[in-house]
Amino acid sequence: MSRMKFNLFLMLMLVALSACNKKDANTGAADPVSPVAGSGKMLDFVTTQDSKPLVIDAALFDTPAAKEFMTTGKNTYVGNPEAIAKGKKIFQLYSCTQCHGPEAKGQVGPGLTGPDFRYPKDATNKGMFETVWHGTNGGMGAKGIGLMDPTDPKNGITPDELLKVISWIRSMSKITGNE
């Protein structure tokens, strides 16, 4: 009996020690960076799974629209025809249509156009961004760059691309997410 307790103790210690060297699984990159000087405080992003902090490297927000979103949660691409067209292409490229349907109204996965959302926070652009970036408990994996395929830090959708996808989804709804 005491040998079994000792073995259990050793296993727990190994698990605890192996967790000490792991990078935070919530990040889009290994080292978070402060927002660009003068751009304001970066929003506090949270995971859709459990509302834990979602740290995303501020350097990934590398376009004017992404920088604006990073500090305000406002998606300036909403209503922009070029961004909407690009967002539709990205939605198709990442095979989002397979689960959410060609018009994002739902298929195997939930509809994304609202007004009823599987995750109520998706009524806001910040909430939808968090859901897509880090994935869900409902079966959708993370799509954010560096998270979609942990073996390839360049694989996945960038913040700017995700904002364009969201603008396309919002174009088929009365909800802008910027309210």
Steps between C-alpha positions, in 0.01 A plus 500: 500500500777747591681422171181594311483831689865567423446430128197728497703774671776464238252522214344815644842658544593421139178655374554811713861539387418452132236774522758750628675535164195523277411825325158645566258316267281811482751707306517569133878524542759411760567849632218753526596852401358824633276696265666753273584822681217749478244244390333465839465199726448166331162341565480214746418201281358182658446147376151391407555163668547624856550880493866467595732775379591467132837662441563592138825652382426867427748489211248283311267800486702652218247694291313820583171306527654235725666763721167682538328173590774404747425803716129568440336177383361690199532325165551778244459248216126464570323649197821514290426319168865407433549357849167314478601337168839400641335369818272275296802355316684437827188334647497264202878447501500379861206267425273679747218423255524130585351559845337841484362479144573718196310797647615444863141426600588161645530144383678251726630793705287790626387799298722805536272777378276528808296633660516177704857387551620174650744715696316825586827694510524449121251784460805725550800504269733450796303192607492350151871571462577316826282204401664452161853582617513246783220255408215357704404206717246409231756354262645799314876515530696821529548686173743769625849513355731282708206321663336330202802274455737517800776337292494793254497845662420665164190285434162650579301814449643843585303757702452711185368201303267405783358853512427475127323166553294655778413795271370253241290318761362834624411598142231230503346623823348806660758463777824692444670386821622858546192602701 
